[in-house]
Amino acid sequence: MMQSHARTGKLFAFTIRKEWLKLLLWLAGCAFYVILGAVAFVEVYGDPLERQAMAQAMQNPAMEALFGRAIGIDNYTIGAMYSHTMTIMGFVLFAIMSILLVVRNTRSEEEDGILELIQSLPTGRLASTTSAILLLVLTNTLLAVMSAGLLIGLGDSSMTTEGAVLTGILYGLVGLIFGGVTLITAQLSSNARGAMMLSFGVLGLSYMLRIIGDSGGFNALSWISPLGLLYGAEPFVENNWFPVWVGLVLSFVLIVTALGLKHRRDVGAGLLPDRPGKRHASVFLKTPLGFLLKLVRTPLIVWVVAMILLGVSYGSVIGDIEDVLAGNEIIEQIIAGDDSVSMADQFIAMIMGVLAMAASIPTVQIILRLRSEEKKNRLDKIIAGARSRTSVLSTFILTSLTVAFIFQLLQSLAFGGAAVAMGYDIALLDMVSAGLAYLPAMVVMIGLTVMLVGWLPKASSLIWLYLGFAFILLYFGGLFDIPEAVSWLSAFYHIPEMPVEEWNVWTAVLLTIIGTALTVTGAAGFRKRDID
Amino acid sequence: MTKLIEVDAIEKSFGKTKALEKVSFSVNKGEIVGFIGPNGAGKSTTIRILLGLIRADGGSATIFGKDVWKESVAIHKRVAYVPGDVNLWPNLTGGEVIDLFLSMRGAKVDKQRKEELIRRFEFDPTKKCRAYSKGNRQKVALIAAFAADAEVYIFDEPTSGLDPLQERVFQECAKEVLAKGASVLLSSHILSEVERLCDRVAIIRKGVIVESGTLDDLRHLTRTQITLKTKENISSIKEQSFAHNVSINKDQVIFQLDSDQFDAFLSYIQPFNVLKLESAAPKLEDLFMRHYETVEGVE
């Protein structure tokens, strides 16, 4: 077995050399998230009465679906508030970091044939996987230490050292667990994309189990989900260490299993079978649109299914909100400001925003696909054919627009349908219009992406930063005091929150014009610039 | 002669496809063996088994007498490998990658030798790998391999992507390591390269070794393509025993000539007043076709 790990140290040193910048940026992003939570709560919710009011407002299925089971409600300290509202989103962020890290350092390199070169040197059969594992452990240890340190330094007296250390460990553990899951999926699938999709599938499933478990009253489901399990540690409230031990054992089992699988299998092979492909290109594939759809088909199908499930999960908790809040005028006043607006409607408006941002991911991905085709030197083969750049680009833009429309339609139908089915009193049509109202913001997203691809191709992925910014505004906007000028920068911020607010034709028209202008300018850049 | 590489009846299946069927051959110390065959014949599969990257389903494969799967690390200390398709980390320079590969061997890097190879392959080691063309990425692997002091070199179509001049440099380097007493296994489908370098060849087709021996042994199987233009009508060449697959187009004759019949051919055409004579070396396909015709003829 020692032979299998020969030269792991050297390889690990090299891995750090090629990864340090990426990790630094990721850790900076994570640190920003923790600081945002700690500082904002101390600043904004210094007043215990205000916190207690918030605690009351948090105790309903809708809020629990969003943030997690309400915890520490009796004494809703800053620490409790942080644990309750920041944990789940943080877990998802840290899990994504580790999933990407593992895929990048295992299956991607194997798919590119780099592993073959390394393994033909006197390195052990497991050396490259082991150095990826070491990197995973190192990154998450840094994340844990950094988070604990930040919370101790920035938190108030309710953020105890034990709670801060526990929080840090939980953050590191969630990365270890999902990194471990990815180490396994990297053995199962013979390509990086497949491994990544399987891992995100597990993450999505964990998230949905948690929603149903936390807000639907099936507690067992929350404990099965790794996200729900770690959430159960409740730092600053219960400081329950049991999930940590379970998480450590789980990570260990995942990692050891992955190493076992890797040791036995052939380089380049996946344990899941590859299906044979088609012999000829279909008539549809030969059209520009058909070609593009074929490229993005599988991720789109996965997205559609995930979005519909998410819509149904959220929709099914709406009915309960009214029951819980019935007769509690005080809460309604705090949350809504006036009791004519129902809590549930506010929830619907917020979820619509969350869903629209989620649907923006595949929408933007289609445009970015143009860039990734370019990076792999495949774009020149398409452009060198009988097709102009403009026509190639417009195919991508039109597909992206269509996807935005279909996704918004389907998920508002799923969300609304579930709400209506649970007996909530709202017209399905109102739900669908609330969903479609977000399209102008998505046009702006598309426009910005085209701008980046056209003028700053190397910085195309900055669009994710913008989407992340818009998401934080929406998700935590209700909790933090965010200056109007900052909120104003998000395209989604301008969309009227139906059904609470009225649809505004001018906002829609203006955003569409801005989005179109960005797209046209971006396209001009794309026509002029060199293809990499 | 000591056998450095010994492959004995190895088999490998991928799902239902049988990739290798009882493949056996060997490479002696100080010798270069050509491993030839068409795409998908099983060359790379065999090489990947030899490198312990994939595991044979049956049979045995050893290098230096050690099992290629179980003792891969010990074997790889003395083996250098260059694949046909090299991908590298986009954000590192070629020079960095060469150093990395060499340092992984644990031995001290012979700087002078490395620099000399960089110069001979006309390689710019300061560029990032994402900027390299296929041929330049290939050079990274070739330089790292030749700069290493290995006893066995395994090449899997190493010159795909190199220009003819660089191809020549590769051949010189291969000869140099041979002169130092190393052994080489060269997989290729460029017959001219194999012909120029190899002592022996093993031909694989559909996962089966169909022929192995010295090149001279195999040469009787080859034919040369001749394009001929004469002043006098030479259509009677059809009846000659050395000419095969004759096609006549106006005054131009194209046919296959048995490679050991050049003399008879030259004396035959003398009287026809030759205007143009071109001969093309037999391609691998010709060899294969010829080879199968013979096998079928015997059966």
Interface residues (C-beta under 8 A of the other chain):
Chain A: Q3 A6 R7 K10 L11 F14 K18 D112 G113 I114 E116 L117 I118 Q119 S120 L121 P122 T123 G124 R125 D266 V267 G268 A269 P273
Chain B: F14 G15 R48 L51 G52 L53 I54 R55 E71 S72 V73 A74 H76 K77 V79 Y81 P83 D85 V86 N87 L88 W89 N91 L92 L100 F101 S103 M104 R105 G106 A141 I154
